């Protein structure tokens, strides 16, 4: 059975494209954006506000609502004007969640230190999300703790404060495009920008096949997926094309609240429960299902618009 499942994943990945939707069970995906209000470097001519406005306009044009933005409040203290990006997000009717005050890596902190990072972010979220459902935590770097005791302590803390965990079950490493795009804009290299856009969409299409393959191999069905993105400049430009790709692949856009009603997310919705393996790849590994490596775009991205001596 394990061999058959692995072969199924390989067959899906070989297509490097979107998998047709099944009529019986509509595909669902919840979009989330990390690193609000600023995910840099910021290209010339852009600001956190202009990027947020472009992203929210694209979502509105595509009639996609309830896209949660995960906040690092530190930027509003060190660069006060960045709060305008958060206000623009809220004016668009989009919710916010907690990504810790300074994008802290739990693996590099004590549990108590990480918990302080969560609490420090809360006054800003309370101000911007009056009465809203903002008690969702997205672990920075998706780091859930480098030992079981620390992980358990933080989960107990989250449960005690009424938090749910904003899981990630699909992504294509969009953050890797942020710095190359800024370089290409600075170099006025349109060919480089075009190549970045081509690879960006290729990676997104590959992720559809990859994650659907894992879900089918594990559960014989598509779970509702939670997509991780970042509030980067290129992301904001590519969002109309990306949303169109997901729609053509058969996805319906839902809120993270709707997606995480699925039993897959049971221990994310209730952190007092013992944790499950963190994502689809981790669950496949726990079941002994071998997964082929994903395309590594990092070497290609590192060369685009790079200085000659790099």
MIBA-385037 format. One line per 8 residues: number of its first residue (from 1); for each residue x, y, z of C-alpha. Coordinates in nm, 3 decimals. Example, Ala and Ser with C-alpha at 12.3 -4.5 7.8 and 13.67 -1.06 7.14 Angstrom:
1	1.230,-0.450,0.780 | 1.367,-0.106,0.714;
END
This chain:
1	0.000,0.000,0.000 | 0.281,0.242,0.081 | 0.440,0.179,-0.258 | 0.111,0.240,-0.435 | 0.055,0.563,-0.247 | 0.404,0.682,-0.326 | 0.353,0.600,-0.693 | 0.031,0.798,-0.690;
9	0.211,1.104,-0.559 | 0.487,1.066,-0.816 | 0.230,1.049,-1.095 | 0.062,1.366,-0.977 | 0.388,1.553,-0.938 | 0.504,1.449,-1.282 | 0.220,1.649,-1.432 | 0.350,1.968,-1.262;
17	0.007,2.115,-1.309 | -0.329,2.160,-1.146 | -0.533,1.850,-1.071 | -0.892,1.858,-1.201 | -1.150,1.908,-0.929 | -1.391,1.630,-0.838 | -1.758,1.711,-0.865 | -1.854,1.521,-0.547;
25	-1.628,1.716,-0.313 | -1.552,2.076,-0.409 | -1.196,2.183,-0.342 | -1.161,2.444,-0.072 | -0.869,2.669,0.013 | -0.820,2.938,0.277 | -0.563,3.205,0.196 | -0.347,3.356,0.469;
33	-0.078,3.623,0.443 | 0.216,3.632,0.684 | 0.437,3.922,0.792 | 0.192,4.211,0.786 | 0.255,4.499,0.774 | 0.597,4.457,0.609 | 0.764,4.173,0.426 | 1.084,4.297,0.267;
41	1.297,4.399,0.104 | 1.065,4.661,-0.042 | 1.140,4.749,-0.408 | 1.206,5.103,-0.523 | 0.886,5.301,-0.559 | 0.688,5.079,-0.320 | 0.579,5.108,0.042 | 0.412,4.864,0.280;
49	0.092,5.061,0.225 | 0.106,5.044,-0.155 | 0.166,4.669,-0.140 | -0.120,4.613,0.103 | -0.353,4.828,-0.107 | -0.267,4.637,-0.425 | -0.322,4.303,-0.252 | -0.655,4.403,-0.102;
57	-0.771,4.549,-0.435 | -0.688,4.220,-0.608 | -0.879,4.023,-0.347 | -1.179,4.255,-0.377 | -1.178,4.234,-0.757 | -1.174,3.854,-0.736 | -1.447,3.856,-0.467 | -1.224,3.672,-0.222;
65	-1.304,3.760,0.138 | -1.191,3.650,0.486 | -0.823,3.634,0.394 | -0.640,3.648,0.727 | -0.327,3.861,0.762 | -0.083,3.751,1.033 | 0.070,4.049,1.214 | 0.418,4.126,1.346;
73	0.347,4.436,1.553 | 0.712,4.536,1.601 | 0.710,4.722,1.269 | 0.450,4.967,1.399 | 0.693,5.063,1.677 | 1.012,5.084,1.469 | 0.846,5.223,1.152 | 0.522,5.385,1.271;
81	0.391,5.455,0.921 | 0.353,5.080,0.862 | 0.037,5.080,1.071 | -0.132,5.234,0.766 | -0.087,4.903,0.585 | -0.271,4.727,0.868 | -0.546,4.987,0.863 | -0.583,4.942,0.486;
89	-0.618,4.569,0.541 | -0.892,4.624,0.797 | -1.070,4.887,0.582 | -1.092,4.616,0.317 | -1.282,4.405,0.572 | -1.005,4.149,0.606 | -0.922,3.987,0.942 | -0.592,3.979,1.129;
97	-0.418,3.718,1.342 | -0.112,3.690,1.566 | 0.231,3.616,1.416 | 0.412,3.730,1.734 | 0.549,4.076,1.802 | 0.886,4.040,1.629 | 0.855,3.724,1.417 | 1.017,3.525,1.696;
105	1.148,3.174,1.634 | 1.023,2.946,1.912 | 1.319,2.714,1.857 | 1.552,2.995,1.966 | 1.353,3.106,2.272 | 1.227,2.965,2.596 | 0.857,2.889,2.610 | 0.810,3.188,2.843;
113	0.996,3.417,2.603 | 0.780,3.309,2.312 | 0.464,3.353,2.515 | 0.568,3.713,2.590 | 0.600,3.769,2.215 | 0.242,3.654,2.167 | 0.105,3.872,2.446 | 0.300,4.180,2.333;
121	0.118,4.165,1.999 | -0.229,4.150,2.152 | -0.300,4.521,2.227 | -0.243,4.609,1.860 | -0.472,4.329,1.745 | -0.737,4.429,1.997 | -0.721,4.787,1.867 | -0.747,4.692,1.501;
129	-0.981,4.394,1.536 | -1.234,4.522,1.791 | -1.470,4.234,1.850 | -1.303,4.025,1.580 | -1.176,3.667,1.580 | -0.805,3.752,1.599 | -0.692,3.477,1.838 | -0.520,3.271,1.572;
137	-0.146,3.207,1.601 | 0.080,3.143,1.305 | 0.416,3.017,1.431 | 0.697,3.223,1.270 | 0.916,3.004,1.050 | 0.652,2.737,1.121 | 0.874,2.646,1.418 | 0.660,2.471,1.679;
145	0.937,2.405,1.932 | 1.265,2.216,1.925 | 1.165,1.976,2.202 | 0.841,1.814,2.309 | 0.830,1.986,2.649 | 0.856,2.335,2.497 | 0.597,2.254,2.235 | 0.358,2.123,2.498;
153	0.408,2.427,2.723 | 0.330,2.672,2.443 | 0.025,2.474,2.335 | -0.104,2.478,2.693 | -0.052,2.855,2.698 | -0.239,2.898,2.369 | -0.530,2.687,2.489 | -0.550,2.887,2.810;
161	-0.577,3.215,2.618 | -0.832,3.084,2.370 | -0.603,3.065,2.067 | -0.632,2.841,1.766 | -0.333,2.754,1.549 | -0.328,2.880,1.191 | -0.201,2.567,1.023 | -0.031,2.550,0.682;
169	-0.120,2.270,0.444 | -0.014,2.421,0.114 | 0.253,2.669,0.009 | 0.507,2.720,-0.266 | 0.776,2.917,-0.086 | 0.655,3.251,-0.224 | 0.882,3.439,0.020 | 1.185,3.327,-0.181;
177	1.082,3.560,-0.466 | 1.079,3.877,-0.252 | 1.450,3.968,-0.258 | 1.513,3.870,-0.624 | 1.219,4.085,-0.731 | 1.357,4.387,-0.543 | 1.695,4.328,-0.711 | 1.540,4.313,-1.057;
185	1.342,4.632,-1.000 | 1.657,4.810,-0.880 | 1.844,4.686,-1.190 | 1.554,4.782,-1.424 | 1.576,4.427,-1.555 | 1.236,4.347,-1.711 | 1.356,4.013,-1.846 | 1.450,3.915,-1.493;
193	1.109,4.021,-1.364 | 0.937,3.820,-1.635 | 1.140,3.512,-1.548 | 1.055,3.553,-1.181 | 0.687,3.571,-1.265 | 0.708,3.261,-1.482 | 0.878,3.057,-1.210 | 0.641,3.192,-0.945;
201	0.338,3.055,-1.128 | 0.518,2.731,-1.210 | 0.591,2.678,-0.841 | 0.229,2.753,-0.751 | 0.098,2.502,-1.005 | 0.341,2.237,-0.883 | 0.224,2.288,-0.525 | -0.133,2.210,-0.626;
209	-0.035,1.867,-0.755 | 0.208,1.806,-0.469 | -0.030,1.882,-0.183 | -0.335,1.724,-0.341 | -0.129,1.412,-0.400 | -0.030,1.396,-0.035 | -0.386,1.452,0.083 | -0.522,1.179,-0.143;
217	-0.247,0.939,-0.038 | -0.312,1.003,0.331 | -0.690,1.032,0.342 | -0.829,0.934,0.003 | -0.974,1.285,-0.030 | -0.890,1.651,-0.049 | -0.882,1.823,0.286 | -0.965,2.196,0.286;
225	-0.622,2.351,0.237 | -0.473,2.650,0.420 | -0.237,2.844,0.193 | 0.061,3.032,0.332 | 0.159,3.348,0.146 | 0.352,3.663,0.239 | 0.271,4.030,0.193 | 0.552,4.083,-0.058;
233	0.557,4.322,-0.353 | 0.568,4.050,-0.618 | 0.293,3.859,-0.438 | 0.069,4.164,-0.464 | 0.135,4.192,-0.839 | 0.084,3.821,-0.901 | -0.229,3.781,-0.689 | -0.485,3.821,-0.973;
241	-0.308,3.556,-1.179 | -0.268,3.328,-0.879 | -0.633,3.353,-0.775 | -0.737,3.278,-1.132 | -0.513,2.969,-1.136 | -0.674,2.833,-0.819 | -1.023,2.900,-0.950 | -0.949,2.724,-1.278;
249	-0.813,2.429,-1.079 | -1.153,2.402,-0.913 | -1.090,2.565,-0.576 | -1.345,2.760,-0.378 | -1.207,3.025,-0.144 | -1.312,2.994,0.220 | -1.210,3.143,0.553 | -0.953,2.976,0.774;
257	-1.234,2.923,1.024 | -1.425,2.723,0.762 | -1.122,2.527,0.644 | -1.013,2.425,0.992 | -1.349,2.272,1.079 | -1.216,1.967,0.899 | -1.105,1.681,1.131 | -0.751,1.713,0.993;
265	-0.713,2.034,1.197 | -0.862,1.904,1.521 | -0.547,1.955,1.728 | -0.490,2.300,1.572 | -0.835,2.420,1.668 | -0.789,2.282,2.020 | -0.424,2.317,2.134 | -0.509,2.139,2.459;
273	-0.512,1.816,2.258 | -0.191,1.624,2.184 | -0.035,1.764,1.866 | -0.054,1.582,1.536 | 0.237,1.595,1.289 | 0.244,1.953,1.170 | 0.155,1.934,0.801 | 0.084,1.695,0.516;
281	0.450,1.612,0.458 | 0.505,1.539,0.827 | 0.198,1.316,0.839 | 0.316,1.131,0.529 | 0.654,1.074,0.694 | 0.483,0.946,1.009 | 0.291,0.697,0.795 | 0.601,0.585,0.607;
289	0.484,0.734,0.278 | 0.785,0.840,0.073 | 0.753,1.173,-0.105 | 0.971,1.289,-0.390 | 1.158,1.617,-0.326 | 0.996,1.935,-0.446 | 1.163,2.158,-0.702 | 1.431,2.369,-0.534;
297	1.399,2.717,-0.683 | 1.653,2.877,-0.448 | 1.962,2.836,-0.675 | 1.775,2.977,-0.973 | 1.632,3.268,-0.776 | 1.971,3.350,-0.627 | 2.117,3.405,-0.975 | 1.842,3.623,-1.120;
305	1.940,3.991,-1.130 | 2.239,3.914,-0.910 | 2.550,4.134,-0.919 | 2.818,3.993,-1.157 | 3.058,3.909,-0.874 | 2.805,3.701,-0.681;
END
